[in-house]
């Protein structure tokens, strides 16, 4: 045989080969590719048989209870769109054992458990596993799989080989099924305190899911924003200490002598006339005009202070979390450049 000789048609793998499959969860299409008929599938899944059907068209190749990993993959296999008829979503044993799932990802409490949230229940204790799919998919919830629809799928995060919705989206889908205020508050707080995401992204996801009309969610969001503010302030303190910046005065109000209030600042270096302001705004439901008004207030304050010769460094919680060293360099540069500027106007510094 040379390289021009046609290859013979592929023959199905024998049934005994299935014991070596890394994931012992297979779809009907995959079993048929291994030469297993529908009659054989039904025979194996009879009472006392060696297999069981976890979900429509998805089989577990042993009789015992499924592991949490097997349940996750079963749900994804059920919800995943196959790329072409007869093409399995999971590679065969000769390929890397890395399932490929199209248009499906784990979300809700199961996703939070995969991210390591201590306030989320263990995977095995979840009766339902939420799976996110495009809105137009013709698919129904079944067994342990609960279908959650979205107009546009976000980019999934790979966690232990499983595609998982981003934390903010997973939180929103989890909160949609929860009525207990304390549980909602614990989940939102852990998301921010654990550094999984910023309060603004959580509030945005909850707004898009139309969940901020629920009083217990609104209360939890108020606590979340306070928590996020405290964490951002703590990171600002750490930045000053860890990167050797001179000590500022903290949380002050500025006023012109005998004149109007200029606004509050998180940190201020009077000798250099340099200020730091944290932007901890978060969008609120149905009130984009309030967000715009708040941003306009930030901008007006900054312009007014800079006309007086005060340099304002605007920091966000995300920048402090992801690039603290870079933010410290920006503040240090502003402090060093103060000697090259005209002296700032005299202002009164008061505790806030």
ROPALUM-966241 format. One record per residue (C-alpha): residue number from 1; residue in one letter; chain; y, z, x. Coordinates in steps of 0.05 Angstrom, whole numbers, plus 5000, padded with zeros to 4 digits. Layout:
+------+--------+-------+------+------+------+
: zaro : torvex : rolum :   yy :   zz :   xx :
+------+--------+-------+------+------+------+
:  NUM :      A :     A :    Y :    Z :    X :
...
+------+--------+-------+------+------+------+
END
This chain:
+------+--------+-------+------+------+------+
: zaro : torvex : rolum :   yy :   zz :   xx :
+------+--------+-------+------+------+------+
:    1 :      X :     A : 5000 : 5000 : 5000 :
:    2 :      X :     A : 5069 : 4982 : 5027 :
:    3 :      X :     A : 5139 : 5000 : 5003 :
:    4 :      X :     A : 5139 : 4940 : 4956 :
:    5 :      X :     A : 5075 : 4960 : 4920 :
:    6 :      X :     A : 5090 : 4987 : 4850 :
:    7 :      X :     A : 5074 : 5061 : 4841 :
:    8 :      X :     A : 5021 : 5079 : 4790 :
:    9 :      X :     A : 5046 : 5114 : 4727 :
:   10 :      X :     A : 5054 : 5189 : 4736 :
:   11 :      X :     A : 4997 : 5229 : 4706 :
:   12 :      X :     A : 5010 : 5295 : 4671 :
:   13 :      X :     A : 4996 : 5358 : 4709 :
:   14 :      X :     A : 4935 : 5396 : 4685 :
:   15 :      X :     A : 4944 : 5458 : 4642 :
:   16 :      X :     A : 4917 : 5504 : 4696 :
:   17 :      X :     A : 4977 : 5485 : 4739 :
:   18 :      X :     A : 5025 : 5521 : 4691 :
:   19 :      X :     A : 5005 : 5589 : 4718 :
:   20 :      X :     A : 5044 : 5573 : 4781 :
:   21 :      X :     A : 5110 : 5557 : 4746 :
:   22 :      X :     A : 5165 : 5603 : 4772 :
:   23 :      X :     A : 5194 : 5614 : 4703 :
:   24 :      X :     A : 5137 : 5625 : 4655 :
:   25 :      X :     A : 5179 : 5599 : 4598 :
:   26 :      X :     A : 5173 : 5525 : 4579 :
:   27 :      X :     A : 5196 : 5479 : 4524 :
:   28 :      X :     A : 5153 : 5435 : 4481 :
:   29 :      X :     A : 5177 : 5374 : 4520 :
:   30 :      X :     A : 5159 : 5407 : 4586 :
:   31 :      X :     A : 5090 : 5426 : 4561 :
:   32 :      X :     A : 5078 : 5355 : 4537 :
:   33 :      X :     A : 5099 : 5330 : 4606 :
:   34 :      X :     A : 5042 : 5373 : 4633 :
:   35 :      X :     A : 4994 : 5340 : 4585 :
:   36 :      X :     A : 4991 : 5396 : 4533 :
:   37 :      X :     A : 4983 : 5371 : 4462 :
:   38 :      X :     A : 5014 : 5403 : 4400 :
:   39 :      X :     A : 4944 : 5425 : 4379 :
:   40 :      X :     A : 4933 : 5460 : 4445 :
:   41 :      X :     A : 5001 : 5495 : 4440 :
:   42 :      X :     A : 4983 : 5521 : 4370 :
:   43 :      X :     A : 4915 : 5544 : 4394 :
:   44 :      X :     A : 4944 : 5582 : 4453 :
:   45 :      X :     A : 4995 : 5617 : 4407 :
:   46 :      X :     A : 4944 : 5640 : 4355 :
:   47 :      X :     A : 4935 : 5715 : 4345 :
:   48 :      X :     A : 4903 : 5742 : 4407 :
:   49 :      X :     A : 4920 : 5679 : 4446 :
:   50 :      X :     A : 4947 : 5672 : 4517 :
:   51 :      X :     A : 5016 : 5647 : 4498 :
:   52 :      X :     A : 5071 : 5662 : 4448 :
:   53 :      X :     A : 5128 : 5623 : 4417 :
:   54 :      X :     A : 5193 : 5659 : 4432 :
:   55 :      X :     A : 5240 : 5610 : 4398 :
:   56 :      X :     A : 5232 : 5543 : 4363 :
:   57 :      X :     A : 5206 : 5495 : 4416 :
:   58 :      X :     A : 5204 : 5549 : 4471 :
:   59 :      X :     A : 5140 : 5582 : 4494 :
:   60 :      X :     A : 5123 : 5643 : 4537 :
:   61 :      X :     A : 5060 : 5631 : 4578 :
:   62 :      X :     A : 5033 : 5702 : 4574 :
:   63 :      X :     A : 5017 : 5749 : 4516 :
:   64 :      X :     A : 5057 : 5810 : 4538 :
:   65 :      X :     A : 5129 : 5828 : 4521 :
:   66 :      X :     A : 5180 : 5781 : 4554 :
:   67 :      X :     A : 5222 : 5807 : 4610 :
:   68 :      X :     A : 5298 : 5806 : 4604 :
:   69 :      X :     A : 5299 : 5746 : 4651 :
:   70 :      X :     A : 5248 : 5709 : 4609 :
:   71 :      X :     A : 5288 : 5722 : 4546 :
:   72 :      X :     A : 5352 : 5696 : 4579 :
:   73 :      X :     A : 5319 : 5632 : 4601 :
:   74 :      X :     A : 5285 : 5623 : 4534 :
:   75 :      X :     A : 5352 : 5628 : 4498 :
:   76 :      X :     A : 5384 : 5578 : 4547 :
:   77 :      X :     A : 5325 : 5530 : 4540 :
:   78 :      X :     A : 5332 : 5534 : 4464 :
:   79 :      X :     A : 5407 : 5521 : 4465 :
:   80 :      X :     A : 5411 : 5472 : 4523 :
:   81 :      X :     A : 5421 : 5399 : 4511 :
:   82 :      X :     A : 5370 : 5357 : 4548 :
:   83 :      X :     A : 5401 : 5302 : 4590 :
:   84 :      X :     A : 5351 : 5250 : 4565 :
:   85 :      X :     A : 5288 : 5249 : 4522 :
:   86 :      X :     A : 5229 : 5275 : 4561 :
:   87 :      X :     A : 5271 : 5301 : 4618 :
:   88 :      X :     A : 5257 : 5376 : 4625 :
:   89 :      X :     A : 5314 : 5425 : 4631 :
:   90 :      X :     A : 5275 : 5462 : 4684 :
:   91 :      X :     A : 5250 : 5429 : 4748 :
:   92 :      X :     A : 5176 : 5424 : 4763 :
:   93 :      X :     A : 5141 : 5466 : 4816 :
:   94 :      X :     A : 5153 : 5413 : 4869 :
:   95 :      X :     A : 5229 : 5420 : 4860 :
:   96 :      X :     A : 5273 : 5481 : 4873 :
:   97 :      X :     A : 5261 : 5534 : 4819 :
:   98 :      X :     A : 5331 : 5528 : 4792 :
:   99 :      X :     A : 5336 : 5512 : 4718 :
:  100 :      X :     A : 5392 : 5465 : 4697 :
:  101 :      X :     A : 5423 : 5480 : 4629 :
:  102 :      X :     A : 5470 : 5431 : 4597 :
:  103 :      X :     A : 5523 : 5454 : 4547 :
:  104 :      X :     A : 5498 : 5526 : 4542 :
:  105 :      X :     A : 5516 : 5592 : 4576 :
:  106 :      X :     A : 5504 : 5665 : 4563 :
:  107 :      X :     A : 5562 : 5704 : 4533 :
:  108 :      X :     A : 5577 : 5769 : 4496 :
:  109 :      X :     A : 5543 : 5835 : 4514 :
:  110 :      X :     A : 5486 : 5800 : 4552 :
:  111 :      X :     A : 5537 : 5766 : 4597 :
:  112 :      X :     A : 5573 : 5832 : 4609 :
:  113 :      X :     A : 5507 : 5865 : 4627 :
:  114 :      X :     A : 5494 : 5809 : 4677 :
:  115 :      X :     A : 5563 : 5822 : 4707 :
:  116 :      X :     A : 5543 : 5894 : 4718 :
:  117 :      X :     A : 5584 : 5928 : 4663 :
:  118 :      X :     A : 5559 : 6000 : 4657 :
:  119 :      X :     A : 5589 : 6004 : 4587 :
:  120 :      X :     A : 5546 : 5946 : 4563 :
:  121 :      X :     A : 5475 : 5960 : 4538 :
:  122 :      X :     A : 5416 : 5940 : 4583 :
:  123 :      X :     A : 5391 : 5869 : 4571 :
:  124 :      X :     A : 5323 : 5891 : 4545 :
:  125 :      X :     A : 5356 : 5935 : 4491 :
:  126 :      X :     A : 5395 : 5877 : 4461 :
:  127 :      X :     A : 5365 : 5850 : 4398 :
:  128 :      X :     A : 5407 : 5787 : 4402 :
:  129 :      X :     A : 5430 : 5747 : 4463 :
:  130 :      X :     A : 5494 : 5707 : 4451 :
:  131 :      X :     A : 5495 : 5636 : 4477 :
:  132 :      X :     A : 5558 : 5594 : 4478 :
:  133 :      X :     A : 5553 : 5521 : 4459 :
:  134 :      X :     A : 5602 : 5466 : 4438 :
:  135 :      X :     A : 5625 : 5471 : 4366 :
:  136 :      X :     A : 5595 : 5404 : 4345 :
:  137 :      X :     A : 5524 : 5419 : 4368 :
:  138 :      X :     A : 5475 : 5419 : 4310 :
:  139 :      X :     A : 5441 : 5484 : 4327 :
:  140 :      X :     A : 5426 : 5548 : 4289 :
:  141 :      X :     A : 5415 : 5620 : 4310 :
:  142 :      X :     A : 5341 : 5637 : 4314 :
:  143 :      X :     A : 5300 : 5696 : 4337 :
:  144 :      X :     A : 5336 : 5731 : 4394 :
:  145 :      X :     A : 5385 : 5673 : 4404 :
:  146 :      X :     A : 5453 : 5680 : 4369 :
:  147 :      X :     A : 5493 : 5616 : 4373 :
:  148 :      X :     A : 5568 : 5623 : 4388 :
:  149 :      X :     A : 5610 : 5560 : 4382 :
:  150 :      X :     A : 5673 : 5539 : 4419 :
:  151 :      X :     A : 5717 : 5476 : 4416 :
:  152 :      X :     A : 5714 : 5470 : 4492 :
:  153 :      X :     A : 5664 : 5503 : 4538 :
:  154 :      X :     A : 5694 : 5542 : 4596 :
:  155 :      X :     A : 5667 : 5533 : 4667 :
:  156 :      X :     A : 5607 : 5580 : 4673 :
:  157 :      X :     A : 5597 : 5631 : 4729 :
:  158 :      X :     A : 5528 : 5631 : 4761 :
:  159 :      X :     A : 5499 : 5701 : 4758 :
:  160 :      X :     A : 5428 : 5711 : 4784 :
:  161 :      X :     A : 5415 : 5637 : 4772 :
:  162 :      X :     A : 5439 : 5640 : 4700 :
:  163 :      X :     A : 5503 : 5605 : 4674 :
:  164 :      X :     A : 5548 : 5659 : 4645 :
:  165 :      X :     A : 5614 : 5653 : 4608 :
:  166 :      X :     A : 5676 : 5679 : 4645 :
:  167 :      X :     A : 5688 : 5754 : 4635 :
:  168 :      X :     A : 5748 : 5747 : 4588 :
:  169 :      X :     A : 5710 : 5699 : 4543 :
:  170 :      X :     A : 5647 : 5742 : 4545 :
:  171 :      X :     A : 5689 : 5803 : 4526 :
:  172 :      X :     A : 5719 : 5767 : 4466 :
:  173 :      X :     A : 5651 : 5745 : 4441 :
:  174 :      X :     A : 5624 : 5816 : 4451 :
:  175 :      X :     A : 5683 : 5848 : 4415 :
:  176 :      X :     A : 5675 : 5800 : 4356 :
:  177 :      X :     A : 5609 : 5834 : 4340 :
:  178 :      X :     A : 5631 : 5906 : 4352 :
:  179 :      X :     A : 5663 : 5953 : 4301 :
:  180 :      X :     A : 5662 : 6016 : 4343 :
:  181 :      X :     A : 5731 : 6029 : 4373 :
:  182 :      X :     A : 5707 : 6072 : 4431 :
:  183 :      X :     A : 5657 : 6019 : 4453 :
:  184 :      X :     A : 5710 : 5965 : 4451 :
:  185 :      X :     A : 5758 : 6008 : 4491 :
:  186 :      X :     A : 5706 : 6024 : 4544 :
:  187 :      X :     A : 5689 : 5950 : 4553 :
:  188 :      X :     A : 5761 : 5928 : 4559 :
:  189 :      X :     A : 5779 : 5985 : 4606 :
:  190 :      X :     A : 5719 : 5971 : 4651 :
:  191 :      X :     A : 5738 : 5897 : 4655 :
:  192 :      X :     A : 5806 : 5915 : 4684 :
:  193 :      X :     A : 5789 : 5978 : 4723 :
:  194 :      X :     A : 5728 : 5944 : 4754 :
:  195 :      X :     A : 5771 : 5885 : 4777 :
:  196 :      X :     A : 5734 : 5834 : 4735 :
:  197 :      X :     A : 5797 : 5804 : 4705 :
:  198 :      X :     A : 5870 : 5819 : 4690 :
:  199 :      X :     A : 5895 : 5847 : 4623 :
:  200 :      X :     A : 5933 : 5783 : 4607 :
:  201 :      X :     A : 5870 : 5740 : 4609 :
:  202 :      X :     A : 5833 : 5790 : 4564 :
:  203 :      X :     A : 5890 : 5791 : 4513 :
:  204 :      X :     A : 5894 : 5715 : 4515 :
:  205 :      X :     A : 5819 : 5709 : 4501 :
:  206 :      X :     A : 5823 : 5761 : 4444 :
:  207 :      X :     A : 5882 : 5723 : 4415 :
:  208 :      X :     A : 5846 : 5656 : 4417 :
:  209 :      X :     A : 5787 : 5689 : 4382 :
:  210 :      X :     A : 5834 : 5716 : 4328 :
:  211 :      X :     A : 5811 : 5787 : 4340 :
:  212 :      X :     A : 5879 : 5821 : 4347 :
:  213 :      X :     A : 5885 : 5829 : 4272 :
:  214 :      X :     A : 5833 : 5884 : 4276 :
:  215 :      X :     A : 5865 : 5953 : 4283 :
:  216 :      X :     A : 5812 : 5982 : 4330 :
:  217 :      X :     A : 5820 : 5921 : 4376 :
:  218 :      X :     A : 5896 : 5928 : 4377 :
:  219 :      X :     A : 5889 : 6001 : 4396 :
:  220 :      X :     A : 5841 : 5984 : 4452 :
:  221 :      X :     A : 5889 : 5929 : 4477 :
:  222 :      X :     A : 5947 : 5979 : 4480 :
:  223 :      X :     A : 5903 : 6025 : 4523 :
:  224 :      X :     A : 5883 : 5965 : 4565 :
:  225 :      X :     A : 5954 : 5944 : 4580 :
:  226 :      X :     A : 5972 : 6016 : 4600 :
:  227 :      X :     A : 5910 : 6017 : 4645 :
:  228 :      X :     A : 5928 : 5950 : 4676 :
:  229 :      X :     A : 5999 : 5973 : 4690 :
:  230 :      X :     A : 5974 : 6037 : 4724 :
:  231 :      X :     A : 5925 : 5997 : 4767 :
:  232 :      X :     A : 5979 : 5947 : 4788 :
:  233 :      X :     A : 6025 : 6004 : 4808 :
:  234 :      X :     A : 5970 : 6037 : 4849 :
:  235 :      X :     A : 5957 : 5971 : 4885 :
:  236 :      X :     A : 6032 : 5965 : 4900 :
:  237 :      X :     A : 6031 : 6035 : 4931 :
:  238 :      X :     A : 5970 : 6017 : 4972 :
:  239 :      X :     A : 6002 : 5952 : 4996 :
:  240 :      X :     A : 6063 : 5990 : 5023 :
:  241 :      X :     A : 6019 : 6042 : 5058 :
:  242 :      X :     A : 5964 : 5997 : 5086 :
:  243 :      X :     A : 6010 : 5943 : 5113 :
:  244 :      X :     A : 6061 : 5989 : 5144 :
:  245 :      X :     A : 6121 : 5972 : 5101 :
:  246 :      X :     A : 6179 : 6022 : 5101 :
:  247 :      X :     A : 6177 : 6071 : 5043 :
:  248 :      X :     A : 6219 : 6048 : 4984 :
:  249 :      X :     A : 6245 : 6089 : 4926 :
:  250 :      X :     A : 6196 : 6082 : 4869 :
:  251 :      X :     A : 6208 : 6069 : 4795 :
:  252 :      X :     A : 6284 : 6068 : 4793 :
:  253 :      X :     A : 6340 : 6042 : 4749 :
:  254 :      X :     A : 6400 : 6007 : 4778 :
:  255 :      X :     A : 6471 : 6012 : 4751 :
:  256 :      X :     A : 6539 : 5988 : 4773 :
:  257 :      X :     A : 6586 : 6046 : 4786 :
:  258 :      X :     A : 6616 : 6062 : 4719 :
:  259 :      X :     A : 6587 : 5997 : 4693 :
:  260 :      X :     A : 6526 : 5970 : 4657 :
:  261 :      X :     A : 6453 : 5983 : 4666 :
:  262 :      X :     A : 6422 : 5929 : 4712 :
:  263 :      X :     A : 6349 : 5943 : 4697 :
:  264 :      X :     A : 6288 : 5980 : 4721 :
:  265 :      X :     A : 6249 : 5964 : 4785 :
:  266 :      X :     A : 6181 : 5986 : 4810 :
:  267 :      X :     A : 6204 : 5992 : 4883 :
:  268 :      X :     A : 6272 : 5987 : 4917 :
:  269 :      X :     A : 6295 : 5989 : 4989 :
:  270 :      X :     A : 6369 : 6008 : 4985 :
:  271 :      X :     A : 6387 : 5994 : 5057 :
:  272 :      X :     A : 6359 : 5924 : 5055 :
:  273 :      X :     A : 6376 : 5912 : 4981 :
:  274 :      X :     A : 6306 : 5887 : 4967 :
:  275 :      X :     A : 6270 : 5901 : 4901 :
:  276 :      X :     A : 6199 : 5890 : 4876 :
:  277 :      X :     A : 6184 : 5880 : 4803 :
:  278 :      X :     A : 6114 : 5877 : 4774 :
:  279 :      X :     A : 6102 : 5826 : 4719 :
:  280 :      X :     A : 6050 : 5859 : 4673 :
:  281 :      X :     A : 6067 : 5818 : 4611 :
:  282 :      X :     A : 6010 : 5798 : 4566 :
:  283 :      X :     A : 6014 : 5749 : 4507 :
:  284 :      X :     A : 6011 : 5780 : 4438 :
:  285 :      X :     A : 5981 : 5747 : 4376 :
:  286 :      X :     A : 6025 : 5699 : 4338 :
:  287 :      X :     A : 6087 : 5721 : 4375 :
:  288 :      X :     A : 6099 : 5671 : 4431 :
:  289 :      X :     A : 6174 : 5678 : 4419 :
:  290 :      X :     A : 6169 : 5751 : 4441 :
:  291 :      X :     A : 6135 : 5730 : 4505 :
:  292 :      X :     A : 6189 : 5678 : 4517 :
:  293 :      X :     A : 6243 : 5730 : 4503 :
:  294 :      X :     A : 6211 : 5779 : 4552 :
:  295 :      X :     A : 6207 : 5726 : 4606 :
:  296 :      X :     A : 6280 : 5708 : 4593 :
:  297 :      X :     A : 6298 : 5781 : 4603 :
:  298 :      X :     A : 6261 : 5781 : 4670 :
:  299 :      X :     A : 6298 : 5718 : 4691 :
:  300 :      X :     A : 6366 : 5744 : 4670 :
:  301 :      X :     A : 6357 : 5810 : 4706 :
:  302 :      X :     A : 6334 : 5774 : 4769 :
:  303 :      X :     A : 6393 : 5726 : 4768 :
:  304 :      X :     A : 6442 : 5783 : 4757 :
:  305 :      X :     A : 6413 : 5824 : 4814 :
:  306 :      X :     A : 6413 : 5765 : 4862 :
:  307 :      X :     A : 6485 : 5750 : 4845 :
:  308 :      X :     A : 6499 : 5820 : 4869 :
:  309 :      X :     A : 6463 : 5806 : 4935 :
:  310 :      X :     A : 6397 : 5841 : 4917 :
:  311 :      X :     A : 6333 : 5802 : 4934 :
:  312 :      X :     A : 6280 : 5809 : 4879 :
:  313 :      X :     A : 6207 : 5798 : 4897 :
:  314 :      X :     A : 6166 : 5783 : 4834 :
:  315 :      X :     A : 6093 : 5804 : 4839 :
:  316 :      X :     A : 6036 : 5798 : 4789 :
:  317 :      X :     A : 5974 : 5843 : 4785 :
:  318 :      X :     A : 5930 : 5784 : 4801 :
:  319 :      X :     A : 5968 : 5768 : 4866 :
:  320 :      X :     A : 5963 : 5841 : 4887 :
:  321 :      X :     A : 5888 : 5841 : 4873 :
:  322 :      X :     A : 5871 : 5774 : 4905 :
:  323 :      X :     A : 5921 : 5767 : 4962 :
:  324 :      X :     A : 5951 : 5835 : 4978 :
:  325 :      X :     A : 5963 : 5817 : 5052 :
:  326 :      X :     A : 6001 : 5755 : 5033 :
:  327 :      X :     A : 6045 : 5794 : 4983 :
:  328 :      X :     A : 6059 : 5846 : 5037 :
:  329 :      X :     A : 6081 : 5790 : 5084 :
:  330 :      X :     A : 6129 : 5764 : 5030 :
:  331 :      X :     A : 6160 : 5832 : 5021 :
:  332 :      X :     A : 6165 : 5843 : 5097 :
:  333 :      X :     A : 6199 : 5776 : 5105 :
:  334 :      X :     A : 6250 : 5794 : 5052 :
:  335 :      X :     A : 6264 : 5860 : 5086 :
:  336 :      X :     A : 6273 : 5827 : 5154 :
:  337 :      X :     A : 6319 : 5774 : 5126 :
:  338 :      X :     A : 6366 : 5825 : 5097 :
:  339 :      X :     A : 6406 : 5828 : 5162 :
:  340 :      X :     A : 6424 : 5755 : 5157 :
:  341 :      X :     A : 6454 : 5761 : 5087 :
:  342 :      X :     A : 6521 : 5784 : 5063 :
:  343 :      X :     A : 6521 : 5858 : 5045 :
:  344 :      X :     A : 6500 : 5871 : 4974 :
:  345 :      X :     A : 6545 : 5901 : 4922 :
:  346 :      X :     A : 6543 : 5977 : 4916 :
:  347 :      X :     A : 6497 : 6000 : 4861 :
:  348 :      X :     A : 6476 : 6068 : 4835 :
:  349 :      X :     A : 6402 : 6083 : 4841 :
:  350 :      X :     A : 6374 : 6130 : 4788 :
:  351 :      X :     A : 6302 : 6154 : 4775 :
:  352 :      X :     A : 6269 : 6118 : 4717 :
+------+--------+-------+------+------+------+
END
